[in-house]
Amino acid sequence: MATSTPVRHAWRALLGLLVITAVLFGINALGVYIFKDANGNGQSSWSPELALDLQGGTQIILEAKTADGVAPTQEQMNQAVTIIRQRVDASGVGEADVTTEGGTNIVVQIPGEADEATRNRIESAAQLQLRAVLFTGSPATSFVGDDGNETPYPTPDPSLPSTPTAAPTNGSDPSWITPALQAEFLAYDCANPDNDPANAPADEPLITCDPDGAVKYILGPVELDGSSISDATFGLEQQTNRWAVNLVFDSEGTQIFGEISQRLYGATAPLNQFAFVLDGYVLSAPSMNGVILDGKPSITGSFTQETSKTLADQLKYGALPLSFEVVSSNTISATLGSQQLQIGLIAGLIGLVLVALYSLIVYRALGFVIIASLIVMGVLTYITLCILAWRMGFRLSLAGVAGVIVSIGFTADSFIIYFERIRDELRDGKSITASVEDGWSRAKRTIYISKSINILAAVVLYILADATVKGFAFTLGLTTVIDVLIFILFTHPVLQLLARTKFFGSGHPLSGLDPESLGAVYRGRAQFRAPVTDKATTSAGRRAAKSRGEAERRQTIAERKQAELNAAKASDNGKKADD
């Protein structure tokens, strides 16, 4: 005989769950054994990453520096904290803590050991400036003195004029280049660490180099800065197949940049060039090949995919209002430590044991279905957290552990709703297999609605709550989704198969599906078992009477009227028979 449709559906669902589990383990295995970091270690792990409160990590203290030496304002510090936090989040590090300290310091605490890329994101001021190019030259340019000796970086003559003979009319005016500035250009050594152009005045020309020290520049005053950037993305240029950072200026920046492009387009080199300057160094100095009025230029250079993404992430959030100096970088211990983690795990274990005991006492053998479902849910949650730690930088905090523990109770709710619905169907006189199917069709609507509310609450909490609570909201939402998946692909299919076994299908008293103990006296519409008068005083008779009363209370008004009508007809027929 061919296998029934419910049985086929059950095996397909279980097979689908097995495939999903295998795929998740396979994805994590790729991160452990295939994808390696710079040190040759796997990018993923077989254990979830822990957050700062459970693992400890790296602490970097940054001290704010202003050009005039005046203490920074609280508004500037708050803006800097926001930008640094966004940079850390963009690097994939979760559960980081960024706060101010003492009015001039920003303390960044990152779970685990911070890699070099993350450090660069945090420590870089990312002060983007747009300056016109006035002059370029090779760093190897040397000067031949009166004695005939070559001097690569001659000391400027202090008597040279430093004031322009004519007032410059724009940022590209060559009048900015005075004899003193030209001498400083010749004396400027790109390899000298004392030559730090990061804090150069914005309203004066700048002598600087590219990051590699291959080209020296004289640049005009700042005409735009990073605060005018509303967005920054990275990608490959179709024409050159090079990695580029694509900028989008705001309305004011678009207007100013359009005026700059009109001025530079068609000028002779190098006056037709403009430089994107990051922390005082020229990232790129392209020539203006057209008038750009839409405010969407691109920065090109010797970018890789990684470096272009890093720069785009930094510039997307605007330039820091201050420059910062790294005061210290240390490893810190866990603020809560392993003891609190052990307490949390013990609490979760106690919750599991209590749920298991309750399930076995109330639902008997059906309780093992609940226990098995919780085990499957635990496995899927664990491997999912491992993958999220690799792909999204998620780290499990103590609040996240609390979210997992709370989800145990929410998961048990689903099983209780389902099992009670099945028992209701059994009380209506249906067979066990039919009760499982009808109970599923009715219980799933209630469960879907309740789980939707849980997910909605988790999403709202994640969006609006403080960073310390986000871990709770995230794990609560994640486990709720997994709960629904287990309910569909494991719990119901297992019950479909068990209902067709001899132990459960026959309603064994220990199965939890015994129709007699559940009071299944209802046999059909308006038809009930006849009362057994000779056993009314026995315990079985009392149970039957109680079950009849419960079944009668469960009747609808229409069913009661129909029962009364049938009783009246039966009475009339009896009277006619007597006549």
C-alpha positions, 0 to 999 in steps of 0.5 A, spaced: 500 500 500 502 506 498 504 511 503 499 516 505 500 523 503 501 526 511 507 521 512 510 523 505 510 530 507 512 528 514 519 525 511 520 531 506 519 536 512 524 532 516 529 531 510 529 538 508 531 540 516 536 535 515 539 539 509 538 545 512 542 543 518 547 540 513 548 546 509 549 551 516 554 546 518 558 546 511 558 554 511 561 554 517 566 549 515 568 553 510 570 559 514 574 554 519 578 550 514 577 554 507 577 561 508 583 563 512 585 570 515 592 573 514 595 569 520 593 563 516 587 561 522 580 560 520 576 566 519 570 562 523 570 557 529 566 552 532 564 556 538 560 563 538 564 569 539 563 572 546 562 580 547 566 585 551 563 583 557 564 576 557 571 575 553 575 582 554 578 585 548 582 591 546 582 598 549 584 604 545 584 611 548 584 617 543 585 624 545 582 630 541 587 635 538 584 642 535 588 646 531 588 652 535 589 648 542 582 650 545 579 644 548 573 641 544 566 642 545 561 637 547 558 637 541 564 635 537 566 630 542 559 627 541 559 627 533 566 624 533 563 618 538 558 617 533 562 617 527 567 612 530 562 607 533 559 607 525 566 606 523 567 600 528 560 597 526 562 598 518 568 593 520 564 588 522 565 588 530 559 587 534 558 589 541 563 595 541 563 600 546 565 607 544 565 613 550 568 619 552 572 620 558 575 627 561 572 631 556 578 630 551 578 623 550 574 617 547 575 610 549 574 605 544 573 598 547 573 592 542 571 585 543 577 580 542 584 583 539 583 588 534 586 587 527 590 592 523 584 594 519 580 596 525 585 600 528 586 604 522 579 605 521 578 608 529 585 611 529 584 615 522 581 622 523 579 621 515 579 629 514 577 629 507 579 635 504 578 638 496 584 642 494 586 645 487 593 643 485 598 648 484 604 645 483 607 638 482 614 635 483 619 629 484 621 628 491 628 627 489 629 634 486 635 636 488 638 643 489 645 645 487 648 651 491 653 656 490 659 651 492 657 646 487 654 641 491 647 638 491 643 639 496 636 634 496 632 638 501 636 645 502 634 649 508 629 655 505 632 662 506 628 666 511 629 672 507 625 670 501 618 673 500 612 669 503 606 674 501 603 673 494 605 679 490 597 679 488 591 677 492 589 670 489 582 670 486 581 663 487 584 656 490 587 655 483 591 662 482 598 661 482 599 667 486 599 663 492 606 660 490 611 665 493 618 664 493 618 662 500 613 657 499 617 654 493 623 654 497 619 650 502 617 645 497 624 644 495 626 643 502 620 638 504 622 631 505 616 626 504 620 621 508 621 625 514 616 623 520 616 630 522 613 633 516 606 632 518 601 635 514 594 633 517 593 639 521 595 644 516 591 651 516 585 650 511 585 657 508 593 657 506 596 653 501 599 646 503 605 642 501 604 635 502 605 628 498 602 622 496 601 616 501 607 613 498 612 619 497 612 618 490 610 625 488 610 632 492 604 637 491 603 644 492 596 645 493 591 651 494 586 652 500 581 647 502 575 649 498 570 643 500 571 638 506 568 631 508 562 634 511 559 636 504 559 628 503 552 625 503 554 618 501 560 614 499 560 607 495 566 603 492 566 599 486 569 597 479 570 602 474 567 600 467 572 603 463 578 602 467 576 596 471 579 599 477 577 600 484 574 607 485 570 610 491 564 614 488 562 620 492 555 624 493 555 631 495 550 634 498 546 640 495 551 645 497 557 641 496 554 639 489 554 647 487 561 648 490 564 642 486 560 644 480 564 651 480 570 648 481 570 643 475 568 649 471 574 653 473 579 647 472 576 644 466 580 646 460 586 649 464 593 647 463 596 642 467 597 641 473 592 647 474 587 642 471 588 637 477 584 637 484 586 633 490 582 629 494 587 629 501 586 625 507 589 627 513 594 631 509 596 626 504 594 626 497 589 620 495 588 622 488 589 628 484 585 627 477 585 632 472 578 635 471 576 632 464 569 635 464 564 639 468 561 635 473 554 638 476 551 632 479 555 632 485 558 625 484 565 624 483 569 618 483 576 617 487 581 613 483 588 611 485 592 604 487 586 601 490 584 594 492 577 592 493 579 592 501 582 599 501 577 602 497 571 599 502 575 601 508 576 608 505 568 608 503 566 606 510 570 612 513 568 617 508 561 615 508 560 617 515 563 624 514 569 627 517 571 627 524 570 634 527 577 633 530 584 630 529 586 625 534 592 622 537 592 615 540 594 615 547 594 608 549 592 601 546 591 595 551 588 589 552 583 589 557 579 583 561 572 581 561 568 586 565 563 580 567 567 574 566 567 567 566 563 566 572 557 570 570 557 566 563 557 560 567 551 563 572 547 564 565 548 557 562 546 554 569 540 558 569 539 556 562 540 549 564 535 549 570 530 552 565 531 546 560 530 541 566 524 544 568 521 545 561 523 537 560 520 535 567 513 539 566 513 536 559 513 529 561 509 530 567 503 533 563 504 530 556 507 523 558 511 520 552 509 527 548 514 530 552 520 527 549 517 530 542 518 537 546 525 535 549 527 533 542 525 539 539 529 543 544 535 539 542 534 541 535 533 548 536 539 548 540 543 545 535 541 550 529 541 556 534 548 554 536 551 553 529 547 560 526 551 564 532 557 561 529 556 563 522 553 570 524 560 571 528 564 570 522 559 573 517 556 579 521 561 580 527 556 578 532 558 577 539 554 573 544 553 578 550 550 576 557 544 580 554 544 575 548 545 569 553 538 572 557 535 572 550 536 565 549 534 563 555 527 567 555 526 563 548 526 557 551 519 559 555 517 562 548 518 555 545 515 551 550 508 555 549 508 553 541 508 546 543 503 547 549 498 550 544 499 545 539 498 539 544 492 542 547 489 543 540 490 535 539 487 533 545 481 538 544 480 534 537 481 527 541 475 530 546 471 531 540 471 524 538 476 524 532 481 519 531 488 520 533 491 521 526 485 526 524 486 530 531 494 531 529 492 534 522 486 538 525 490 540 531 495 542 526 491 546 522 488 550 527 494 551 532 499 554 527 494 560 526 495 562 533 502 560 533 504 564 527 500 570 530 504 570 537 511 569 534 509 575 529 508 579 535 515 576 538 519 578 532 516 585 532 517 586 539 524 584 538 525 588 532 523 594 535 527 593 541 533 592 537 532 599 533 530 603 539 534 600 545 541 601 548 547 598 545 547 593 551 540 591 550 541 589 542 544 583 544 538 581 547 533 583 542 537 580 536 538 573 540 530 573 542 528 575 534 533 569 532 531 564 536 523 566 535 524 565 527 528 558 529 522 556 533 517 557 527 522 553 523 522 547 528 515 547 529 514 546 521 519 542 519 520 537 526 515 537 531 509 536 527 512 531 522 514 527 528 507 527 531 505 525 524 509 519 524 508 517 531 500 518 530 501 512 526 505 507 531 502 502 535 504 506 542 501 513 540 496 511 535 492 506 540 492 511 545 496 508 550 495 511 557 503 513 557 502 516 550 499 522 552 494 521 547 489 517 551 482 518 549 479 515 555 483 519 560 481 526 556 474 525 556 473 523 549 465 522 549 463 526 543 462 521 538 458 525 532 454 531 531 449 531 537 450 524 539 453 522 546 455 515 549 449 513 553 450 514 561 452 507 565 447 507 571 450 501 574 457 504 575 455 511 577 458 510 583 464 507 581 470 512 579 470 510 572 462 512 572 464 519 575 469 520 570 464 518 565 459 523 568 464 528 568 466 527 561 459 528 559 458 534 562 464 537 559 462 535 552 455 538 553 458 544 555 462 544 549 456 544 545 454 550 540 447 552 541 445 549 534 448 543 537 444 543 543 437 545 539 439 539 535 440 534 541 433 537 544 430 536 537 432 529 536 430 527 544 423 530 542 423 526 536 425 520 540 420 521 545 414 522 540 416 515 536 416 512 543 409 514 545 407 512 538 410 505 539 406 504 546 400 506 542 
